Amino acid sequence: MLESVIIRQENPADYPIVFDLIKESFKNEEHTDHLEQFLVERLRSSDDFVQELSLVAEIDGEIVGYILLTKVKIIGKEVVESLAMAPVAVLPEYQNQGIGGKLIVAAHNKAKEFGFESVIVLGHEGYYPKFGYKPAESFGIRPPFDVPSENFMAIELVEEALEGVEGVVKYAEEFG
């Protein structure tokens, strides 16, 4: 099954499909406002949107997963550009099959290609560490809102990219 997964850049024709996919993916999740699909719509028109980092997973021509990395800033003594990963969405019937992981790895590789050096995620503490994420506070990076520290994580795509970086993450205003 997994070898038939194709990861590609999202295009405008995919938008309605991705909207429904995100809504469906988060339907049974507890820790969500169930509005991720609207967030993605807003982010697509943001200055912080990077078209090449909006990816879909396809199986036999059907879109079954989606990931978006958006530019953020870490504001401290210096301002450092990073990316926020949100959302990662996979249709319920395709979850727990490694598709989300394939999307994350593909997004990391694409982000590195485009010169980005780190990614921030607010997510499940049992899932993201498998991909190298660590609590962001271990780098001196803090969220702009109150959230359990084990759920606010960061990864260096380039070794030592977050060395000496500290501050508060400033998300695109579309995050609300």
SETORPA-986365 format. One record per residue (C-alpha): chain; residue in one letter; y negated, z negated, x negated. Coordinates in steps of 0.25 Angstrom, whole numbers, plus 2048, in hexadecimal, padded with zeros to 3 digits. Layout:
+-------+-----+-----+-----+-----+
! chain ! res !  py !  pz !  px !
+-------+-----+-----+-----+-----+
!     A !   a !   Y !   Z !   X !
...
+-------+-----+-----+-----+-----+
//
This chain:
+-------+-----+-----+-----+-----+
! chain ! res !  py !  pz !  px !
+-------+-----+-----+-----+-----+
!     A !   m ! 800 ! 800 ! 800 !
!     A !   l ! 7F6 ! 7FC ! 7F5 !
!     A !   e ! 7F8 ! 808 ! 7ED !
!     A !   s ! 7F3 ! 810 ! 7F9 !
!     A !   v ! 7E6 ! 809 ! 7F9 !
!     A !   i ! 7DA ! 811 ! 7F6 !
!     A !   i ! 7CD ! 80A ! 7F2 !
!     A !   r ! 7C0 ! 813 ! 7F4 !
!     A !   q ! 7B1 ! 812 ! 7F6 !
!     A !   e ! 7AD ! 810 ! 804 !
!     A !   n ! 7A5 ! 81C ! 80A !
!     A !   p ! 79C ! 81C ! 817 !
!     A !   a ! 7A8 ! 821 ! 820 !
!     A !   d ! 7AF ! 815 ! 81D !
!     A !   y ! 7A5 ! 80B ! 822 !
!     A !   p ! 7AA ! 80A ! 830 !
!     A !   i ! 7B8 ! 808 ! 82B !
!     A !   v ! 7B4 ! 7FE ! 821 !
!     A !   f ! 7AC ! 7F6 ! 82C !
!     A !   d ! 7B8 ! 7F5 ! 834 !
!     A !   l ! 7C1 ! 7F1 ! 829 !
!     A !   i ! 7B8 ! 7E6 ! 824 !
!     A !   k ! 7B7 ! 7E0 ! 832 !
!     A !   e ! 7C6 ! 7E1 ! 834 !
!     A !   s ! 7C9 ! 7DB ! 826 !
!     A !   f ! 7C0 ! 7CF ! 828 !
!     A !   k ! 7C4 ! 7CD ! 837 !
!     A !   n ! 7CE ! 7C1 ! 834 !
!     A !   e ! 7C7 ! 7BB ! 828 !
!     A !   e ! 7C1 ! 7AD ! 829 !
!     A !   h ! 7B6 ! 7AC ! 81F !
!     A !   t ! 7AE ! 7B8 ! 824 !
!     A !   d ! 7A3 ! 7BB ! 82E !
!     A !   h ! 7AB ! 7C8 ! 832 !
!     A !   l ! 79E ! 7D0 ! 82F !
!     A !   e ! 7A2 ! 7D6 ! 821 !
!     A !   q ! 7A2 ! 7E4 ! 827 !
!     A !   f ! 793 ! 7E3 ! 82B !
!     A !   l ! 790 ! 7DE ! 81D !
!     A !   v ! 797 ! 7EA ! 817 !
!     A !   e ! 78E ! 7F3 ! 820 !
!     A !   r ! 782 ! 7EC ! 81B !
!     A !   l ! 786 ! 7EC ! 80C !
!     A !   r ! 788 ! 7FB ! 80D !
!     A !   s ! 779 ! 7FD ! 80F !
!     A !   s ! 775 ! 7F2 ! 804 !
!     A !   d ! 76F ! 7F5 ! 7F6 !
!     A !   d ! 77B ! 7ED ! 7F1 !
!     A !   f ! 785 ! 7F6 ! 7F7 !
!     A !   v ! 78D ! 7FE ! 7EC !
!     A !   q ! 794 ! 80A ! 7F4 !
!     A !   e ! 79F ! 80B ! 7E8 !
!     A !   l ! 7A3 ! 7FC ! 7EB !
!     A !   s ! 7A6 ! 7FE ! 7F9 !
!     A !   l ! 7B5 ! 801 ! 7F9 !
!     A !   v ! 7C0 ! 804 ! 803 !
!     A !   a ! 7CF ! 803 ! 802 !
!     A !   e ! 7D7 ! 80E ! 809 !
!     A !   i ! 7E5 ! 80F ! 80C !
!     A !   d ! 7EA ! 81D ! 812 !
!     A !   g ! 7DB ! 820 ! 815 !
!     A !   e ! 7D9 ! 813 ! 81D !
!     A !   i ! 7CE ! 80A ! 818 !
!     A !   v ! 7D5 ! 7FC ! 817 !
!     A !   g ! 7CC ! 7F4 ! 80E !
!     A !   y ! 7BD ! 7F3 ! 809 !
!     A !   i ! 7B5 ! 7EC ! 7FE !
!     A !   l ! 7A6 ! 7EC ! 7FB !
!     A !   l ! 79F ! 7E7 ! 7EE !
!     A !   t ! 790 ! 7E5 ! 7F0 !
!     A !   k ! 786 ! 7E2 ! 7E5 !
!     A !   v ! 781 ! 7D4 ! 7E4 !
!     A !   k ! 778 ! 7CC ! 7DA !
!     A !   i ! 77B ! 7BF ! 7D3 !
!     A !   i ! 76D ! 7B9 ! 7D2 !
!     A !   g ! 76C ! 7AE ! 7C7 !
!     A !   k ! 764 ! 7AE ! 7BA !
!     A !   e ! 767 ! 7BD ! 7BA !
!     A !   v ! 76A ! 7C6 ! 7C6 !
!     A !   v ! 778 ! 7CC ! 7C4 !
!     A !   e ! 77E ! 7D7 ! 7CD !
!     A !   s ! 78C ! 7D5 ! 7D3 !
!     A !   l ! 794 ! 7DA ! 7DF !
!     A !   a ! 799 ! 7D3 ! 7EB !
!     A !   m ! 7A6 ! 7D6 ! 7F1 !
!     A !   a ! 7A6 ! 7D6 ! 800 !
!     A !   p ! 7AD ! 7D9 ! 808 !
!     A !   v ! 7BC ! 7DC ! 804 !
!     A !   a ! 7C3 ! 7E1 ! 811 !
!     A !   v ! 7D1 ! 7E6 ! 814 !
!     A !   l ! 7D6 ! 7E9 ! 821 !
!     A !   p ! 7DF ! 7DD ! 826 !
!     A !   e ! 7EC ! 7E5 ! 826 !
!     A !   y ! 7EA ! 7E9 ! 818 !
!     A !   q ! 7E6 ! 7DB ! 812 !
!     A !   n ! 7EE ! 7D4 ! 808 !
!     A !   q ! 7F3 ! 7E1 ! 802 !
!     A !   g ! 7EA ! 7E2 ! 7F6 !
!     A !   i ! 7DF ! 7EB ! 7FC !
!     A !   g ! 7D4 ! 7E1 ! 7FB !
!     A !   g ! 7D8 ! 7DF ! 7EC !
!     A !   k ! 7D8 ! 7EE ! 7E9 !
!     A !   l ! 7CA ! 7EF ! 7EF !
!     A !   i ! 7C5 ! 7E4 ! 7E7 !
!     A !   v ! 7CA ! 7EA ! 7DA !
!     A !   a ! 7C5 ! 7F7 ! 7DD !
!     A !   a ! 7B7 ! 7F1 ! 7E1 !
!     A !   h ! 7B7 ! 7EA ! 7D4 !
!     A !   n ! 7BA ! 7F6 ! 7CC !
!     A !   k ! 7B0 ! 7FF ! 7D3 !
!     A !   a ! 7A5 ! 7F4 ! 7D1 !
!     A !   k ! 7A8 ! 7F3 ! 7C2 !
!     A !   e ! 7A7 ! 802 ! 7C1 !
!     A !   f ! 799 ! 801 ! 7C7 !
!     A !   g ! 795 ! 7F6 ! 7BD !
!     A !   f ! 796 ! 7EA ! 7C6 !
!     A !   e ! 79B ! 7DE ! 7BE !
!     A !   s ! 79F ! 7D3 ! 7C9 !
!     A !   v ! 7A2 ! 7D1 ! 7D7 !
!     A !   i ! 7A0 ! 7C5 ! 7E0 !
!     A !   v ! 7A8 ! 7C2 ! 7EC !
!     A !   l ! 7A8 ! 7B8 ! 7F7 !
!     A !   g ! 7B7 ! 7B7 ! 7FB !
!     A !   h ! 7C5 ! 7B1 ! 7FC !
!     A !   e ! 7C7 ! 7A8 ! 7F0 !
!     A !   g ! 7D6 ! 7AB ! 7F0 !
!     A !   y ! 7D4 ! 7BA ! 7F0 !
!     A !   y ! 7C9 ! 7BF ! 7E6 !
!     A !   p ! 7CD ! 7B7 ! 7DA !
!     A !   k ! 7D9 ! 7C0 ! 7D9 !
!     A !   f ! 7CF ! 7CB ! 7D5 !
!     A !   g ! 7C8 ! 7C2 ! 7CB !
!     A !   y ! 7BD ! 7BC ! 7D3 !
!     A !   k ! 7B9 ! 7AE ! 7CF !
!     A !   p ! 7B0 ! 7A4 ! 7D6 !
!     A !   a ! 7A2 ! 7AA ! 7D4 !
!     A !   e ! 79D ! 79C ! 7D1 !
!     A !   s ! 7A5 ! 79C ! 7C4 !
!     A !   f ! 79B ! 7A7 ! 7C0 !
!     A !   g ! 78F ! 79F ! 7C4 !
!     A !   i ! 78E ! 7A8 ! 7D1 !
!     A !   r ! 78A ! 7A2 ! 7DE !
!     A !   p ! 78A ! 7A8 ! 7EC !
!     A !   p ! 77D ! 7A8 ! 7F4 !
!     A !   f ! 784 ! 7A1 ! 800 !
!     A !   d ! 78D ! 795 ! 802 !
!     A !   v ! 79C ! 799 ! 7FF !
!     A !   p ! 7A8 ! 792 ! 7F9 !
!     A !   s ! 7A7 ! 795 ! 7EA !
!     A !   e ! 7B6 ! 79A ! 7E9 !
!     A !   n ! 7B3 ! 7A5 ! 7F3 !
!     A !   f ! 7A7 ! 7AA ! 7EB !
!     A !   m ! 7AC ! 7B2 ! 7DF !
!     A !   a ! 7A9 ! 7BC ! 7D5 !
!     A !   i ! 7B0 ! 7C5 ! 7CB !
!     A !   e ! 7AB ! 7CB ! 7BE !
!     A !   l ! 7AE ! 7DA ! 7BE !
!     A !   v ! 7A9 ! 7DB ! 7B0 !
!     A !   e ! 7AD ! 7CF ! 7A6 !
!     A !   e ! 7A2 ! 7C5 ! 7A5 !
!     A !   a ! 79A ! 7CC ! 7AF !
!     A !   l ! 796 ! 7BF ! 7B6 !
!     A !   e ! 795 ! 7B7 ! 7A8 !
!     A !   g ! 788 ! 7AF ! 7A9 !
!     A !   v ! 784 ! 7B4 ! 7B7 !
!     A !   e ! 781 ! 7AA ! 7C1 !
!     A !   g ! 77A ! 7A9 ! 7CE !
!     A !   v ! 77A ! 7AC ! 7DD !
!     A !   v ! 780 ! 7B9 ! 7E3 !
!     A !   k ! 776 ! 7C1 ! 7EB !
!     A !   y ! 77D ! 7CA ! 7F5 !
!     A !   a ! 777 ! 7D6 ! 7FC !
!     A !   e ! 76E ! 7D2 ! 807 !
!     A !   e ! 778 ! 7D9 ! 811 !
!     A !   f ! 782 ! 7CE ! 80E !
!     A !   g ! 779 ! 7C5 ! 817 !
+-------+-----+-----+-----+-----+
//
